[in-house]
Amino acid sequence: MRHEGLCVSLVPLFNHLEIEDQQKIHSLVTHRKVEKGEQILAPNGESQLVIVASGSMKVYHLSASGKEQLLRVIEPGGYEGESQLLG
């Protein structure tokens, strides 16, 4: 497997690791293409680390009135859910 093909190498949390260690982490990754507007994470959903390999991902909170409050936009190489991973 080529180093350039590892999405984990995009993430600062992992890109300093030896290639063999990155490959071990990569073997645990599930690749998934999502459509614009598709929900990826939910507040009470399954704990997971999401790595954005291409495109972007909006992280937002819904107010009590249902209004979307944008928290951040994650670009390629960014990730969300590390607190679930690291406890």
N, CA, C and O atoms as a Maestro MAE file, in Angstrom:
{
 s_m_m2io_version
 :::
 2.0.0
}

f_m_ct {
 s_m_title
 :::
 protein
 m_atom[348] {
  # First column is atom index #
  i_m_mmod_type
  r_m_x_coord
  r_m_y_coord
  r_m_z_coord
  i_m_residue_number
  s_m_chain_name
  s_m_pdb_residue_name
  s_m_pdb_atom_name
  i_m_atomic_number
  :::
  1 25 0.847 -1.174 0.000 1 A "MET " " N  " 7
  2 3 0.000 0.000 0.000 1 A "MET " " CA " 6
  3 2 0.892 1.236 0.000 1 A "MET " " C  " 6
  4 15 1.858 1.309 0.759 1 A "MET " " O  " 8
  5 25 0.572 2.191 -0.838 2 A "ARG " " N  " 7
  6 3 1.360 3.413 -0.912 2 A "ARG " " CA " 6
  7 2 0.988 4.348 0.226 2 A "ARG " " C  " 6
  8 15 -0.175 4.424 0.623 2 A "ARG " " O  " 8
  9 25 1.973 5.054 0.744 3 A "HIS " " N  " 7
  10 3 1.772 6.006 1.825 3 A "HIS " " CA " 6
  11 2 0.766 7.085 1.430 3 A "HIS " " C  " 6
  12 15 -0.044 7.499 2.259 3 A "HIS " " O  " 8
  13 25 0.802 7.550 0.171 4 A "GLU " " N  " 7
  14 3 -0.079 8.623 -0.275 4 A "GLU " " CA " 6
  15 2 -1.546 8.215 -0.219 4 A "GLU " " C  " 6
  16 15 -2.419 9.080 -0.149 4 A "GLU " " O  " 8
  17 25 -1.834 6.919 -0.248 5 A "GLY " " N  " 7
  18 3 -3.207 6.446 -0.260 5 A "GLY " " CA " 6
  19 2 -3.841 6.334 1.111 5 A "GLY " " C  " 6
  20 15 -5.021 6.001 1.211 5 A "GLY " " O  " 8
  21 25 -3.104 6.598 2.157 6 A "LEU " " N  " 7
  22 3 -3.623 6.440 3.509 6 A "LEU " " CA " 6
  23 2 -4.290 7.727 3.976 6 A "LEU " " C  " 6
  24 15 -3.620 8.745 4.147 6 A "LEU " " O  " 8
  25 25 -5.599 7.690 4.183 7 A "CYS " " N  " 7
  26 3 -6.283 8.899 4.638 7 A "CYS " " CA " 6
  27 2 -5.798 9.308 6.030 7 A "CYS " " C  " 6
  28 15 -5.842 10.490 6.372 7 A "CYS " " O  " 8
  29 25 -5.343 8.360 6.829 8 A "VAL " " N  " 7
  30 3 -4.848 8.710 8.164 8 A "VAL " " CA " 6
  31 2 -3.598 9.578 8.090 8 A "VAL " " C  " 6
  32 15 -3.287 10.296 9.040 8 A "VAL " " O  " 8
  33 25 -2.875 9.520 6.962 9 A "SER " " N  " 7
  34 3 -1.677 10.357 6.827 9 A "SER " " CA " 6
  35 2 -2.037 11.830 6.667 9 A "SER " " C  " 6
  36 15 -1.162 12.687 6.789 9 A "SER " " O  " 8
  37 25 -3.309 12.146 6.395 10 A "LEU " " N  " 7
  38 3 -3.770 13.533 6.295 10 A "LEU " " CA " 6
  39 2 -3.948 14.172 7.666 10 A "LEU " " C  " 6
  40 15 -3.949 15.397 7.788 10 A "LEU " " O  " 8
  41 25 -4.097 13.352 8.689 11 A "VAL " " N  " 7
  42 3 -4.472 13.825 10.018 11 A "VAL " " CA " 6
  43 2 -3.235 14.079 10.879 11 A "VAL " " C  " 6
  44 15 -2.418 13.179 11.070 11 A "VAL " " O  " 8
  45 25 -3.093 15.307 11.402 12 A "PRO " " N  " 7
  46 3 -1.938 15.617 12.255 12 A "PRO " " CA " 6
  47 2 -1.775 14.666 13.436 12 A "PRO " " C  " 6
  48 15 -0.658 14.432 13.896 12 A "PRO " " O  " 8
  49 25 -2.871 14.126 13.922 13 A "LEU " " N  " 7
  50 3 -2.839 13.183 15.042 13 A "LEU " " CA " 6
  51 2 -2.067 11.919 14.691 13 A "LEU " " C  " 6
  52 15 -1.480 11.285 15.568 13 A "LEU " " O  " 8
  53 25 -2.064 11.542 13.392 14 A "PHE " " N  " 7
  54 3 -1.446 10.293 12.948 14 A "PHE " " CA " 6
  55 2 -0.267 10.467 11.997 14 A "PHE " " C  " 6
  56 15 0.526 9.537 11.851 14 A "PHE " " O  " 8
  57 25 -0.118 11.618 11.345 15 A "ASN " " N  " 7
  58 3 0.855 11.720 10.251 15 A "ASN " " CA " 6
  59 2 2.316 11.674 10.687 15 A "ASN " " C  " 6
  60 15 3.202 11.551 9.841 15 A "ASN " " O  " 8
  61 25 2.581 11.770 11.957 16 A "HIS " " N  " 7
  62 3 3.961 11.651 12.442 16 A "HIS " " CA " 6
  63 2 4.358 10.193 12.715 16 A "HIS " " C  " 6
  64 15 5.530 9.900 12.951 16 A "HIS " " O  " 8
  65 25 3.389 9.295 12.680 17 A "LEU " " N  " 7
  66 3 3.650 7.880 12.964 17 A "LEU " " CA " 6
  67 2 4.396 7.210 11.817 17 A "LEU " " C  " 6
  68 15 4.333 7.662 10.673 17 A "LEU " " O  " 8
  69 25 5.091 6.148 12.127 18 A "GLU " " N  " 7
  70 3 5.754 5.349 11.095 18 A "GLU " " CA " 6
  71 2 4.697 4.792 10.149 18 A "GLU " " C  " 6
  72 15 3.554 4.569 10.548 18 A "GLU " " O  " 8
  73 25 5.078 4.571 8.906 19 A "ILE " " N  " 7
  74 3 4.144 4.095 7.887 19 A "ILE " " CA " 6
  75 2 3.470 2.785 8.302 19 A "ILE " " C  " 6
  76 15 2.291 2.580 8.015 19 A "ILE " " O  " 8
  77 25 4.201 1.908 8.967 20 A "GLU " " N  " 7
  78 3 3.626 0.633 9.401 20 A "GLU " " CA " 6
  79 2 2.494 0.866 10.404 20 A "GLU " " C  " 6
  80 15 1.469 0.186 10.358 20 A "GLU " " O  " 8
  81 25 2.686 1.831 11.310 21 A "ASP " " N  " 7
  82 3 1.646 2.142 12.289 21 A "ASP " " CA " 6
  83 2 0.447 2.810 11.618 21 A "ASP " " C  " 6
  84 15 -0.698 2.547 11.984 21 A "ASP " " O  " 8
  85 25 0.711 3.673 10.636 22 A "GLN " " N  " 7
  86 3 -0.385 4.286 9.885 22 A "GLN " " CA " 6
  87 2 -1.189 3.216 9.145 22 A "GLN " " C  " 6
  88 15 -2.414 3.299 9.064 22 A "GLN " " O  " 8
  89 25 -0.500 2.222 8.613 23 A "GLN " " N  " 7
  90 3 -1.193 1.141 7.903 23 A "GLN " " CA " 6
  91 2 -2.082 0.339 8.850 23 A "GLN " " C  " 6
  92 15 -3.169 -0.092 8.465 23 A "GLN " " O  " 8
  93 25 -1.622 0.136 10.089 24 A "LYS " " N  " 7
  94 3 -2.442 -0.579 11.077 24 A "LYS " " CA " 6
  95 2 -3.719 0.200 11.381 24 A "LYS " " C  " 6
  96 15 -4.808 -0.371 11.452 24 A "LYS " " O  " 8
  97 25 -3.570 1.506 11.558 25 A "ILE " " N  " 7
  98 3 -4.742 2.344 11.819 25 A "ILE " " CA " 6
  99 2 -5.659 2.346 10.602 25 A "ILE " " C  " 6
  100 15 -6.879 2.245 10.731 25 A "ILE " " O  " 8
  101 25 -5.058 2.463 9.419 26 A "HIS " " N  " 7
  102 3 -5.828 2.484 8.171 26 A "HIS " " CA " 6
  103 2 -6.654 1.204 8.004 26 A "HIS " " C  " 6
  104 15 -7.746 1.238 7.437 26 A "HIS " " O  " 8
  105 25 -6.138 0.091 8.493 27 A "SER " " N  " 7
  106 3 -6.870 -1.181 8.361 27 A "SER " " CA " 6
  107 2 -8.163 -1.179 9.178 27 A "SER " " C  " 6
  108 15 -9.042 -2.010 8.949 27 A "SER " " O  " 8
  109 25 -8.281 -0.252 10.125 28 A "LEU " " N  " 7
  110 3 -9.483 -0.145 10.954 28 A "LEU " " CA " 6
  111 2 -10.499 0.842 10.375 28 A "LEU " " C  " 6
  112 15 -11.609 0.975 10.890 28 A "LEU " " O  " 8
  113 25 -10.109 1.527 9.304 29 A "VAL " " N  " 7
  114 3 -10.924 2.590 8.722 29 A "VAL " " CA " 6
  115 2 -11.988 2.017 7.790 29 A "VAL " " C  " 6
  116 15 -11.726 1.101 7.011 29 A "VAL " " O  " 8
  117 25 -13.178 2.568 7.888 30 A "THR " " N  " 7
  118 3 -14.245 2.268 6.938 30 A "THR " " CA " 6
  119 2 -14.402 3.488 6.048 30 A "THR " " C  " 6
  120 15 -14.720 4.575 6.530 30 A "THR " " O  " 8
  121 25 -14.180 3.316 4.750 31 A "HIS " " N  " 7
  122 3 -14.327 4.423 3.806 31 A "HIS " " CA " 6
  123 2 -15.779 4.523 3.391 31 A "HIS " " C  " 6
  124 15 -16.439 3.521 3.118 31 A "HIS " " O  " 8
  125 25 -16.261 5.748 3.351 32 A "ARG " " N  " 7
  126 3 -17.660 5.960 3.003 32 A "ARG " " CA " 6
  127 2 -17.806 7.286 2.272 32 A "ARG " " C  " 6
  128 15 -17.313 8.314 2.736 32 A "ARG " " O  " 8
  129 25 -18.471 7.263 1.151 33 A "LYS " " N  " 7
  130 3 -18.773 8.489 0.427 33 A "LYS " " CA " 6
  131 2 -20.157 8.941 0.859 33 A "LYS " " C  " 6
  132 15 -21.098 8.147 0.888 33 A "LYS " " O  " 8
  133 25 -20.278 10.213 1.194 34 A "VAL " " N  " 7
  134 3 -21.569 10.744 1.623 34 A "VAL " " CA " 6
  135 2 -22.017 11.844 0.670 34 A "VAL " " C  " 6
  136 15 -21.204 12.525 0.046 34 A "VAL " " O  " 8
  137 25 -23.304 11.994 0.579 35 A "GLU " " N  " 7
  138 3 -23.890 13.029 -0.271 35 A "GLU " " CA " 6
  139 2 -24.005 14.335 0.508 35 A "GLU " " C  " 6
  140 15 -24.094 14.329 1.736 35 A "GLU " " O  " 8
  141 25 -24.002 15.442 -0.207 36 A "LYS " " N  " 7
  142 3 -24.169 16.750 0.407 36 A "LYS " " CA " 6
  143 2 -25.464 16.756 1.215 36 A "LYS " " C  " 6
  144 15 -26.515 16.337 0.729 36 A "LYS " " O  " 8
  145 25 -25.374 17.235 2.447 37 A "GLY " " N  " 7
  146 3 -26.541 17.314 3.312 37 A "GLY " " CA " 6
  147 2 -26.807 16.071 4.140 37 A "GLY " " C  " 6
  148 15 -27.651 16.091 5.035 37 A "GLY " " O  " 8
  149 25 -26.097 14.989 3.851 38 A "GLU " " N  " 7
  150 3 -26.300 13.744 4.596 38 A "GLU " " CA " 6
  151 2 -25.708 13.871 5.995 38 A "GLU " " C  " 6
  152 15 -24.595 14.371 6.154 38 A "GLU " " O  " 8
  153 25 -26.444 13.422 7.007 39 A "GLN " " N  " 7
  154 3 -25.956 13.464 8.382 39 A "GLN " " CA " 6
  155 2 -24.947 12.348 8.588 39 A "GLN " " C  " 6
  156 15 -25.192 11.197 8.225 39 A "GLN " " O  " 8
  157 25 -23.809 12.701 9.175 40 A "ILE " " N  " 7
  158 3 -22.738 11.731 9.408 40 A "ILE " " CA " 6
  159 2 -22.683 11.342 10.878 40 A "ILE " " C  " 6
  160 15 -22.597 10.160 11.212 40 A "ILE " " O  " 8
  161 25 -22.732 12.325 11.744 41 A "LEU " " N  " 7
  162 3 -22.681 12.098 13.186 41 A "LEU " " CA " 6
  163 2 -23.936 12.658 13.838 41 A "LEU " " C  " 6
  164 15 -24.528 13.617 13.342 41 A "LEU " " O  " 8
  165 25 -24.334 12.061 14.943 42 A "ALA " " N  " 7
  166 3 -25.463 12.556 15.729 42 A "ALA " " CA " 6
  167 2 -25.014 12.662 17.183 42 A "ALA " " C  " 6
  168 15 -24.185 11.868 17.629 42 A "ALA " " O  " 8
  169 25 -25.547 13.627 17.925 43 A "PRO " " N  " 7
  170 3 -25.116 13.832 19.315 43 A "PRO " " CA " 6
  171 2 -25.154 12.573 20.173 43 A "PRO " " C  " 6
  172 15 -24.252 12.354 20.982 43 A "PRO " " O  " 8
  173 25 -26.164 11.756 20.013 44 A "ASN " " N  " 7
  174 3 -26.293 10.537 20.819 44 A "ASN " " CA " 6
  175 2 -26.036 9.286 20.002 44 A "ASN " " C  " 6
  176 15 -26.436 8.189 20.391 44 A "ASN " " O  " 8
  177 25 -25.366 9.452 18.861 45 A "GLY " " N  " 7
  178 3 -25.110 8.328 17.969 45 A "GLY " " CA " 6
  179 2 -23.874 7.542 18.360 45 A "GLY " " C  " 6
  180 15 -23.277 7.759 19.415 45 A "GLY " " O  " 8
  181 25 -23.513 6.634 17.488 46 A "GLU " " N  " 7
  182 3 -22.352 5.775 17.688 46 A "GLU " " CA " 6
  183 2 -21.072 6.608 17.784 46 A "GLU " " C  " 6
  184 15 -20.888 7.551 17.014 46 A "GLU " " O  " 8
  185 25 -20.188 6.266 18.721 47 A "SER " " N  " 7
  186 3 -18.903 6.945 18.860 47 A "SER " " CA " 6
  187 2 -18.000 6.550 17.707 47 A "SER " " C  " 6
  188 15 -17.776 5.366 17.456 47 A "SER " " O  " 8
  189 25 -17.481 7.552 17.007 48 A "GLN " " N  " 7
  190 3 -16.592 7.270 15.888 48 A "GLN " " CA " 6
  191 2 -15.728 8.481 15.583 48 A "GLN " " C  " 6
  192 15 -16.072 9.614 15.921 48 A "GLN " " O  " 8
  193 25 -14.621 8.225 14.951 49 A "LEU " " N  " 7
  194 3 -13.735 9.271 14.465 49 A "LEU " " CA " 6
  195 2 -13.991 9.396 12.974 49 A "LEU " " C  " 6
  196 15 -13.913 8.406 12.247 49 A "LEU " " O  " 8
  197 25 -14.296 10.603 12.510 50 A "VAL " " N  " 7
  198 3 -14.542 10.852 11.095 50 A "VAL " " CA " 6
  199 2 -13.386 11.675 10.551 50 A "VAL " " C  " 6
  200 15 -13.065 12.737 11.085 50 A "VAL " " O  " 8
  201 25 -12.762 11.182 9.487 51 A "ILE " " N  " 7
  202 3 -11.679 11.886 8.804 51 A "ILE " " CA " 6
  203 2 -12.225 12.361 7.464 51 A "ILE " " C  " 6
  204 15 -12.787 11.574 6.702 51 A "ILE " " O  " 8
  205 25 -12.061 13.642 7.181 52 A "VAL " " N  " 7
  206 3 -12.504 14.184 5.898 52 A "VAL " " CA " 6
  207 2 -11.343 14.046 4.919 52 A "VAL " " C  " 6
  208 15 -10.315 14.706 5.068 52 A "VAL " " O  " 8
  209 25 -11.515 13.183 3.914 53 A "ALA " " N  " 7
  210 3 -10.469 12.955 2.914 53 A "ALA " " CA " 6
  211 2 -10.612 13.919 1.740 53 A "ALA " " C  " 6
  212 15 -9.612 14.332 1.153 53 A "ALA " " O  " 8
  213 25 -11.838 14.276 1.396 54 A "SER " " N  " 7
  214 3 -12.079 15.265 0.342 54 A "SER " " CA " 6
  215 2 -13.416 15.936 0.617 54 A "SER " " C  " 6
  216 15 -14.267 15.386 1.316 54 A "SER " " O  " 8
  217 25 -13.590 17.115 0.066 55 A "GLY " " N  " 7
  218 3 -14.804 17.878 0.327 55 A "GLY " " CA " 6
  219 2 -14.712 18.577 1.669 55 A "GLY " " C  " 6
  220 15 -13.615 18.882 2.138 55 A "GLY " " O  " 8
  221 25 -15.839 18.831 2.283 56 A "SER " " N  " 7
  222 3 -15.859 19.471 3.597 56 A "SER " " CA " 6
  223 2 -17.059 18.954 4.386 56 A "SER " " C  " 6
  224 15 -17.994 18.380 3.828 56 A "SER " " O  " 8
  225 25 -17.007 19.171 5.687 57 A "MET " " N  " 7
  226 3 -18.065 18.704 6.575 57 A "MET " " CA " 6
  227 2 -18.422 19.831 7.538 57 A "MET " " C  " 6
  228 15 -17.546 20.404 8.186 57 A "MET " " O  " 8
  229 25 -19.710 20.144 7.627 58 A "LYS " " N  " 7
  230 3 -20.177 21.145 8.580 58 A "LYS " " CA " 6
  231 2 -20.500 20.455 9.902 58 A "LYS " " C  " 6
  232 15 -21.135 19.400 9.930 58 A "LYS " " O  " 8
  233 25 -20.054 21.066 10.985 59 A "VAL " " N  " 7
  234 3 -20.419 20.607 12.322 59 A "VAL " " CA " 6
  235 2 -21.327 21.692 12.889 59 A "VAL " " C  " 6
  236 15 -20.934 22.853 12.996 59 A "VAL " " O  " 8
  237 25 -22.527 21.303 13.245 60 A "TYR " " N  " 7
  238 3 -23.471 22.298 13.727 60 A "TYR " " CA " 6
  239 2 -24.302 21.747 14.873 60 A "TYR " " C  " 6
  240 15 -24.343 20.543 15.128 60 A "TYR " " O  " 8
  241 25 -24.955 22.663 15.544 61 A "HIS " " N  " 7
  242 3 -25.860 22.344 16.647 61 A "HIS " " CA " 6
  243 2 -27.237 22.856 16.251 61 A "HIS " " C  " 6
  244 15 -27.354 23.944 15.687 61 A "HIS " " O  " 8
  245 25 -28.264 22.096 16.534 62 A "LEU " " N  " 7
  246 3 -29.627 22.562 16.297 62 A "LEU " " CA " 6
  247 2 -30.160 23.186 17.580 62 A "LEU " " C  " 6
  248 15 -30.142 22.565 18.643 62 A "LEU " " O  " 8
  249 25 -30.632 24.419 17.465 63 A "SER " " N  " 7
  250 3 -31.212 25.091 18.625 63 A "SER " " CA " 6
  251 2 -32.571 24.465 18.943 63 A "SER " " C  " 6
  252 15 -33.086 23.652 18.175 63 A "SER " " O  " 8
  253 25 -33.132 24.847 20.061 64 A "ALA " " N  " 7
  254 3 -34.442 24.327 20.464 64 A "ALA " " CA " 6
  255 2 -35.508 24.642 19.416 64 A "ALA " " C  " 6
  256 15 -36.478 23.900 19.260 64 A "ALA " " O  " 8
  257 25 -35.316 25.749 18.701 65 A "SER " " N  " 7
  258 3 -36.287 26.137 17.666 65 A "SER " " CA " 6
  259 2 -36.021 25.440 16.334 65 A "SER " " C  " 6
  260 15 -36.767 25.624 15.372 65 A "SER " " O  " 8
  261 25 -34.940 24.628 16.280 66 A "GLY " " N  " 7
  262 3 -34.613 23.907 15.052 66 A "GLY " " CA " 6
  263 2 -33.683 24.656 14.122 66 A "GLY " " C  " 6
  264 15 -33.417 24.209 13.006 66 A "GLY " " O  " 8
  265 25 -33.182 25.806 14.582 67 A "LYS " " N  " 7
  266 3 -32.272 26.598 13.754 67 A "LYS " " CA " 6
  267 2 -30.856 26.019 13.838 67 A "LYS " " C  " 6
  268 15 -30.375 25.667 14.915 67 A "LYS " " O  " 8
  269 25 -30.204 25.930 12.677 68 A "GLU " " N  " 7
  270 3 -28.849 25.386 12.586 68 A "GLU " " CA " 6
  271 2 -27.840 26.446 13.038 68 A "GLU " " C  " 6
  272 15 -27.826 27.559 12.511 68 A "GLU " " O  " 8
  273 25 -26.996 26.097 14.015 69 A "GLN " " N  " 7
  274 3 -25.943 26.990 14.490 69 A "GLN " " CA " 6
  275 2 -24.607 26.364 14.107 69 A "GLN " " C  " 6
  276 15 -24.190 25.366 14.694 69 A "GLN " " O  " 8
  277 25 -23.943 26.955 13.120 70 A "LEU " " N  " 7
  278 3 -22.684 26.416 12.615 70 A "LEU " " CA " 6
  279 2 -21.588 26.555 13.666 70 A "LEU " " C  " 6
  280 15 -21.348 27.648 14.179 70 A "LEU " " O  " 8
  281 25 -20.922 25.441 13.985 71 A "LEU " " N  " 7
  282 3 -19.824 25.447 14.946 71 A "LEU " " CA " 6
  283 2 -18.479 25.544 14.243 71 A "LEU " " C  " 6
  284 15 -17.599 26.290 14.673 71 A "LEU " " O  " 8
  285 25 -18.319 24.783 13.153 72 A "ARG " " N  " 7
  286 3 -17.068 24.799 12.389 72 A "ARG " " CA " 6
  287 2 -17.269 24.049 11.074 72 A "ARG " " C  " 6
  288 15 -18.217 23.279 10.914 72 A "ARG " " O  " 8
  289 25 -16.355 24.294 10.144 73 A "VAL " " N  " 7
  290 3 -16.325 23.577 8.874 73 A "VAL " " CA " 6
  291 2 -15.005 22.828 8.828 73 A "VAL " " C  " 6
  292 15 -13.945 23.418 9.037 73 A "VAL " " O  " 8
  293 25 -15.064 21.544 8.559 74 A "ILE " " N  " 7
  294 3 -13.869 20.701 8.538 74 A "ILE " " CA " 6
  295 2 -13.499 20.417 7.089 74 A "ILE " " C  " 6
  296 15 -14.318 19.939 6.304 74 A "ILE " " O  " 8
  297 25 -12.262 20.717 6.754 75 A "GLU " " N  " 7
  298 3 -11.736 20.558 5.399 75 A "GLU " " CA " 6
  299 2 -10.919 19.264 5.317 75 A "GLU " " C  " 6
  300 15 -10.698 18.615 6.340 75 A "GLU " " O  " 8
  301 25 -10.464 18.875 4.112 76 A "PRO " " N  " 7
  302 3 -9.661 17.649 3.974 76 A "PRO " " CA " 6
  303 2 -8.466 17.628 4.936 76 A "PRO " " C  " 6
  304 15 -7.732 18.608 5.069 76 A "PRO " " O  " 8
  305 25 -8.299 16.493 5.591 77 A "GLY " " N  " 7
  306 3 -7.255 16.335 6.597 77 A "GLY " " CA " 6
  307 2 -7.757 16.632 7.997 77 A "GLY " " C  " 6
  308 15 -7.095 16.312 8.984 77 A "GLY " " O  " 8
  309 25 -8.928 17.244 8.081 78 A "GLY " " N  " 7
  310 3 -9.531 17.529 9.370 78 A "GLY " " CA " 6
  311 2 -10.310 16.321 9.862 78 A "GLY " " C  " 6
  312 15 -10.561 15.376 9.114 78 A "GLY " " O  " 8
  313 25 -10.681 16.366 11.114 79 A "TYR " " N  " 7
  314 3 -11.380 15.224 11.707 79 A "TYR " " CA " 6
  315 2 -12.292 15.690 12.820 79 A "TYR " " C  " 6
  316 15 -12.148 16.798 13.336 79 A "TYR " " O  " 8
  317 25 -13.219 14.848 13.181 80 A "GLU " " N  " 7
  318 3 -14.175 15.115 14.248 80 A "GLU " " CA " 6
  319 2 -14.389 13.810 15.000 80 A "GLU " " C  " 6
  320 15 -14.429 12.736 14.400 80 A "GLU " " O  " 8
  321 25 -14.527 13.909 16.317 81 A "GLY " " N  " 7
  322 3 -14.808 12.732 17.123 81 A "GLY " " CA " 6
  323 2 -13.602 12.183 17.860 81 A "GLY " " C  " 6
  324 15 -13.662 11.086 18.416 81 A "GLY " " O  " 8
  325 25 -12.499 12.935 17.872 82 A "GLU " " N  " 7
  326 3 -11.303 12.430 18.550 82 A "GLU " " CA " 6
  327 2 -11.527 12.257 20.041 82 A "GLU " " C  " 6
  328 15 -10.883 11.411 20.663 82 A "GLU " " O  " 8
  329 25 -12.426 13.040 20.631 83 A "SER " " N  " 7
  330 3 -12.700 12.881 22.064 83 A "SER " " CA " 6
  331 2 -13.303 11.509 22.348 83 A "SER " " C  " 6
  332 15 -13.079 10.942 23.417 83 A "SER " " O  " 8
  333 25 -14.069 10.974 21.393 84 A "GLN " " N  " 7
  334 3 -14.617 9.627 21.540 84 A "GLN " " CA " 6
  335 2 -13.507 8.583 21.476 84 A "GLN " " C  " 6
  336 15 -13.549 7.568 22.170 84 A "GLN " " O  " 8
  337 25 -12.525 8.850 20.638 85 A "LEU " " N  " 7
  338 3 -11.416 7.924 20.444 85 A "LEU " " CA " 6
  339 2 -10.467 7.936 21.640 85 A "LEU " " C  " 6
  340 15 -9.995 6.888 22.083 85 A "LEU " " O  " 8
  341 25 -10.195 9.138 22.159 86 A "LEU " " N  " 7
  342 3 -9.199 9.294 23.213 86 A "LEU " " CA " 6
  343 2 -9.799 9.264 24.611 86 A "LEU " " C  " 6
  344 15 -9.069 9.266 25.602 86 A "LEU " " O  " 8
  345 25 -11.115 9.237 24.696 87 A "GLY " " N  " 7
  346 3 -11.785 9.147 25.980 87 A "GLY " " CA " 6
  347 2 -11.796 10.458 26.667 87 A "GLY " " C  " 6
  348 15 -12.324 10.572 27.773 87 A "GLY " " O  " 8
  :::
 }
 m_bond[347] {
  # First column is bond index #
  i_m_from
  i_m_to
  i_m_order
  :::
  1 1 2 1
  2 2 3 1
  3 3 4 2
  4 3 5 1
  5 5 6 1
  6 6 7 1
  7 7 8 2
  8 7 9 1
  9 9 10 1
  10 10 11 1
  11 11 12 2
  12 11 13 1
  13 13 14 1
  14 14 15 1
  15 15 16 2
  16 15 17 1
  17 17 18 1
  18 18 19 1
  19 19 20 2
  20 19 21 1
  21 21 22 1
  22 22 23 1
  23 23 24 2
  24 23 25 1
  25 25 26 1
  26 26 27 1
  27 27 28 2
  28 27 29 1
  29 29 30 1
  30 30 31 1
  31 31 32 2
  32 31 33 1
  33 33 34 1
  34 34 35 1
  35 35 36 2
  36 35 37 1
  37 37 38 1
  38 38 39 1
  39 39 40 2
  40 39 41 1
  41 41 42 1
  42 42 43 1
  43 43 44 2
  44 43 45 1
  45 45 46 1
  46 46 47 1
  47 47 48 2
  48 47 49 1
  49 49 50 1
  50 50 51 1
  51 51 52 2
  52 51 53 1
  53 53 54 1
  54 54 55 1
  55 55 56 2
  56 55 57 1
  57 57 58 1
  58 58 59 1
  59 59 60 2
  60 59 61 1
  61 61 62 1
  62 62 63 1
  63 63 64 2
  64 63 65 1
  65 65 66 1
  66 66 67 1
  67 67 68 2
  68 67 69 1
  69 69 70 1
  70 70 71 1
  71 71 72 2
  72 71 73 1
  73 73 74 1
  74 74 75 1
  75 75 76 2
  76 75 77 1
  77 77 78 1
  78 78 79 1
  79 79 80 2
  80 79 81 1
  81 81 82 1
  82 82 83 1
  83 83 84 2
  84 83 85 1
  85 85 86 1
  86 86 87 1
  87 87 88 2
  88 87 89 1
  89 89 90 1
  90 90 91 1
  91 91 92 2
  92 91 93 1
  93 93 94 1
  94 94 95 1
  95 95 96 2
  96 95 97 1
  97 97 98 1
  98 98 99 1
  99 99 100 2
  100 99 101 1
  101 101 102 1
  102 102 103 1
  103 103 104 2
  104 103 105 1
  105 105 106 1
  106 106 107 1
  107 107 108 2
  108 107 109 1
  109 109 110 1
  110 110 111 1
  111 111 112 2
  112 111 113 1
  113 113 114 1
  114 114 115 1
  115 115 116 2
  116 115 117 1
  117 117 118 1
  118 118 119 1
  119 119 120 2
  120 119 121 1
  121 121 122 1
  122 122 123 1
  123 123 124 2
  124 123 125 1
  125 125 126 1
  126 126 127 1
  127 127 128 2
  128 127 129 1
  129 129 130 1
  130 130 131 1
  131 131 132 2
  132 131 133 1
  133 133 134 1
  134 134 135 1
  135 135 136 2
  136 135 137 1
  137 137 138 1
  138 138 139 1
  139 139 140 2
  140 139 141 1
  141 141 142 1
  142 142 143 1
  143 143 144 2
  144 143 145 1
  145 145 146 1
  146 146 147 1
  147 147 148 2
  148 147 149 1
  149 149 150 1
  150 150 151 1
  151 151 152 2
  152 151 153 1
  153 153 154 1
  154 154 155 1
  155 155 156 2
  156 155 157 1
  157 157 158 1
  158 158 159 1
  159 159 160 2
  160 159 161 1
  161 161 162 1
  162 162 163 1
  163 163 164 2
  164 163 165 1
  165 165 166 1
  166 166 167 1
  167 167 168 2
  168 167 169 1
  169 169 170 1
  170 170 171 1
  171 171 172 2
  172 171 173 1
  173 173 174 1
  174 174 175 1
  175 175 176 2
  176 175 177 1
  177 177 178 1
  178 178 179 1
  179 179 180 2
  180 179 181 1
  181 181 182 1
  182 182 183 1
  183 183 184 2
  184 183 185 1
  185 185 186 1
  186 186 187 1
  187 187 188 2
  188 187 189 1
  189 189 190 1
  190 190 191 1
  191 191 192 2
  192 191 193 1
  193 193 194 1
  194 194 195 1
  195 195 196 2
  196 195 197 1
  197 197 198 1
  198 198 199 1
  199 199 200 2
  200 199 201 1
  201 201 202 1
  202 202 203 1
  203 203 204 2
  204 203 205 1
  205 205 206 1
  206 206 207 1
  207 207 208 2
  208 207 209 1
  209 209 210 1
  210 210 211 1
  211 211 212 2
  212 211 213 1
  213 213 214 1
  214 214 215 1
  215 215 216 2
  216 215 217 1
  217 217 218 1
  218 218 219 1
  219 219 220 2
  220 219 221 1
  221 221 222 1
  222 222 223 1
  223 223 224 2
  224 223 225 1
  225 225 226 1
  226 226 227 1
  227 227 228 2
  228 227 229 1
  229 229 230 1
  230 230 231 1
  231 231 232 2
  232 231 233 1
  233 233 234 1
  234 234 235 1
  235 235 236 2
  236 235 237 1
  237 237 238 1
  238 238 239 1
  239 239 240 2
  240 239 241 1
  241 241 242 1
  242 242 243 1
  243 243 244 2
  244 243 245 1
  245 245 246 1
  246 246 247 1
  247 247 248 2
  248 247 249 1
  249 249 250 1
  250 250 251 1
  251 251 252 2
  252 251 253 1
  253 253 254 1
  254 254 255 1
  255 255 256 2
  256 255 257 1
  257 257 258 1
  258 258 259 1
  259 259 260 2
  260 259 261 1
  261 261 262 1
  262 262 263 1
  263 263 264 2
  264 263 265 1
  265 265 266 1
  266 266 267 1
  267 267 268 2
  268 267 269 1
  269 269 270 1
  270 270 271 1
  271 271 272 2
  272 271 273 1
  273 273 274 1
  274 274 275 1
  275 275 276 2
  276 275 277 1
  277 277 278 1
  278 278 279 1
  279 279 280 2
  280 279 281 1
  281 281 282 1
  282 282 283 1
  283 283 284 2
  284 283 285 1
  285 285 286 1
  286 286 287 1
  287 287 288 2
  288 287 289 1
  289 289 290 1
  290 290 291 1
  291 291 292 2
  292 291 293 1
  293 293 294 1
  294 294 295 1
  295 295 296 2
  296 295 297 1
  297 297 298 1
  298 298 299 1
  299 299 300 2
  300 299 301 1
  301 301 302 1
  302 302 303 1
  303 303 304 2
  304 303 305 1
  305 305 306 1
  306 306 307 1
  307 307 308 2
  308 307 309 1
  309 309 310 1
  310 310 311 1
  311 311 312 2
  312 311 313 1
  313 313 314 1
  314 314 315 1
  315 315 316 2
  316 315 317 1
  317 317 318 1
  318 318 319 1
  319 319 320 2
  320 319 321 1
  321 321 322 1
  322 322 323 1
  323 323 324 2
  324 323 325 1
  325 325 326 1
  326 326 327 1
  327 327 328 2
  328 327 329 1
  329 329 330 1
  330 330 331 1
  331 331 332 2
  332 331 333 1
  333 333 334 1
  334 334 335 1
  335 335 336 2
  336 335 337 1
  337 337 338 1
  338 338 339 1
  339 339 340 2
  340 339 341 1
  341 341 342 1
  342 342 343 1
  343 343 344 2
  344 343 345 1
  345 345 346 1
  346 346 347 1
  347 347 348 2
  :::
 }
}
